[in-house]
């Protein structure tokens, strides 16, 4: 692999920002072990992020320090309360015990309340993320289903493959018809056709008993296109027609043609 | 006084008070700078900074020195808390009025004047071009994933990555990081 390219892709910056997915993250960590340049670059990036954070620093309000410290110390305080010595007078002990219990209960109430709050927040985030994933999944699934149909047609032996080669008009052009003469289904796959202006469309024709029959219009694209059905055809051809197609083909614009006879 | 990160980690794990003092003195302003730029509202920023300290203590056991610096780990942990807050329900209203179209970048907010060098935030950002600033704002302070930023800015994913990189290279040079 090219280390320079890997570094300049920006992937290490995203690693340092904690933005990478599991697989990419593991790759960075693995490469750091084997490539010193990558490790050094990552260290520089981290130092830069540190320097930037220091540079953009804002001093928090002064009361926050004690407040935060109090919250951290609070946890130690709880355990101290529980370990209170027992050798006091029973009355004092009762007061101390009820105070401790009250304090402990408040602490726990506050603790659970904040836990609940953050759980609520996290849930909202999760729901959004879940929706996102579901949408992506839908999209990918739809795409996969289309591709599965395509593969099925391409691999089906009942479909005859008719290669249409470029004519003198456009020798580079290439398209293929997949034709099932028993079900009469016709599909078209474009390998290479030139781009058209907005008021033009391609039109597929089947030559049946020497007469061209309209098989439908289409625009350029990479997907397998379903065209009109035909039971028998001697050849297929594609012409350029005005938007919406023509009744009769403009033969002088023919782009590709291919015969069905072997 | 700044102590080595490894020593600080040890103090944090053992819940030593010196650890907290050191952590707060050396890192609270940097963390608060990030939080304030993400959530903007001061009361919420205060709350997030508290949560960040609690979480640092809570998670310090899971910090792995082999995977990066403590400072980076703390920055990301804090930034993620701030971003979660930003995305949470109570903030969603606020966020609508704080979208990308807003002329004021989060990055641009003034920081506490640094005593170490004379470069102010404005000077620092002057040379950064709008494109880089936009990407940094979304990815660093806006909580956008790289893919979301690409979509928001209508850019290929690779361009977002390289812009983050070029922005950080600019900071590296300007802040003289070696």
HADDOCK unambig.tbl for C-alpha pairs under 7 A between the chains (distance, minus, plus):
assign (segid A and resid 9 and name CA) (segid B and resid 161 and name CA) 6.52 0.50 0.50
assign (segid A and resid 9 and name CA) (segid B and resid 162 and name CA) 5.83 0.50 0.50
assign (segid A and resid 10 and name CA) (segid B and resid 161 and name CA) 4.86 0.50 0.50
assign (segid A and resid 10 and name CA) (segid B and resid 162 and name CA) 5.06 0.50 0.50
assign (segid A and resid 10 and name CA) (segid B and resid 164 and name CA) 6.84 0.50 0.50
assign (segid A and resid 10 and name CA) (segid B and resid 165 and name CA) 5.07 0.50 0.50
assign (segid A and resid 11 and name CA) (segid B and resid 161 and name CA) 6.78 0.50 0.50
assign (segid A and resid 13 and name CA) (segid B and resid 165 and name CA) 6.15 0.50 0.50
assign (segid A and resid 17 and name CA) (segid B and resid 76 and name CA) 6.44 0.50 0.50
assign (segid A and resid 18 and name CA) (segid B and resid 76 and name CA) 6.48 0.50 0.50
assign (segid A and resid 19 and name CA) (segid B and resid 145 and name CA) 6.79 0.50 0.50
assign (segid A and resid 44 and name CA) (segid B and resid 178 and name CA) 6.66 0.50 0.50
assign (segid A and resid 46 and name CA) (segid B and resid 72 and name CA) 6.35 0.50 0.50
assign (segid A and resid 47 and name CA) (segid B and resid 177 and name CA) 6.77 0.50 0.50
assign (segid A and resid 48 and name CA) (segid B and resid 168 and name CA) 6.92 0.50 0.50
assign (segid A and resid 48 and name CA) (segid B and resid 171 and name CA) 6.72 0.50 0.50
assign (segid A and resid 48 and name CA) (segid B and resid 172 and name CA) 5.37 0.50 0.50
assign (segid A and resid 48 and name CA) (segid B and resid 177 and name CA) 6.03 0.50 0.50
assign (segid A and resid 50 and name CA) (segid B and resid 71 and name CA) 6.71 0.50 0.50
assign (segid A and resid 50 and name CA) (segid B and resid 72 and name CA) 6.78 0.50 0.50
assign (segid A and resid 53 and name CA) (segid B and resid 30 and name CA) 5.16 0.50 0.50
assign (segid A and resid 53 and name CA) (segid B and resid 34 and name CA) 6.88 0.50 0.50
assign (segid A and resid 54 and name CA) (segid B and resid 30 and name CA) 4.94 0.50 0.50
assign (segid A and resid 55 and name CA) (segid B and resid 114 and name CA) 6.68 0.50 0.50
assign (segid A and resid 56 and name CA) (segid B and resid 30 and name CA) 6.72 0.50 0.50
assign (segid A and resid 56 and name CA) (segid B and resid 33 and name CA) 5.71 0.50 0.50
assign (segid A and resid 56 and name CA) (segid B and resid 111 and name CA) 5.24 0.50 0.50
assign (segid A and resid 56 and name CA) (segid B and resid 121 and name CA) 6.91 0.50 0.50
assign (segid A and resid 57 and name CA) (segid B and resid 29 and name CA) 4.91 0.50 0.50
assign (segid A and resid 57 and name CA) (segid B and resid 30 and name CA) 4.13 0.50 0.50
assign (segid A and resid 57 and name CA) (segid B and resid 32 and name CA) 6.69 0.50 0.50
assign (segid A and resid 57 and name CA) (segid B and resid 33 and name CA) 4.33 0.50 0.50
assign (segid A and resid 57 and name CA) (segid B and resid 111 and name CA) 5.58 0.50 0.50
assign (segid A and resid 57 and name CA) (segid B and resid 112 and name CA) 6.08 0.50 0.50
assign (segid A and resid 58 and name CA) (segid B and resid 29 and name CA) 4.91 0.50 0.50
assign (segid A and resid 58 and name CA) (segid B and resid 30 and name CA) 6.44 0.50 0.50
assign (segid A and resid 58 and name CA) (segid B and resid 32 and name CA) 5.85 0.50 0.50
assign (segid A and resid 58 and name CA) (segid B and resid 33 and name CA) 4.49 0.50 0.50
assign (segid A and resid 58 and name CA) (segid B and resid 111 and name CA) 5.05 0.50 0.50
assign (segid A and resid 58 and name CA) (segid B and resid 112 and name CA) 4.78 0.50 0.50
assign (segid A and resid 59 and name CA) (segid B and resid 29 and name CA) 4.44 0.50 0.50
assign (segid A and resid 59 and name CA) (segid B and resid 32 and name CA) 6.84 0.50 0.50
assign (segid A and resid 59 and name CA) (segid B and resid 112 and name CA) 6.21 0.50 0.50
assign (segid A and resid 60 and name CA) (segid B and resid 29 and name CA) 6.03 0.50 0.50
assign (segid A and resid 60 and name CA) (segid B and resid 32 and name CA) 6.13 0.50 0.50
assign (segid A and resid 68 and name CA) (segid B and resid 50 and name CA) 5.74 0.50 0.50
assign (segid A and resid 72 and name CA) (segid B and resid 54 and name CA) 6.86 0.50 0.50
assign (segid A and resid 121 and name CA) (segid B and resid 88 and name CA) 5.20 0.50 0.50
assign (segid A and resid 121 and name CA) (segid B and resid 89 and name CA) 6.82 0.50 0.50
assign (segid A and resid 124 and name CA) (segid B and resid 88 and name CA) 6.17 0.50 0.50
assign (segid A and resid 124 and name CA) (segid B and resid 89 and name CA) 6.65 0.50 0.50
assign (segid A and resid 125 and name CA) (segid B and resid 87 and name CA) 6.63 0.50 0.50
assign (segid A and resid 125 and name CA) (segid B and resid 88 and name CA) 6.30 0.50 0.50
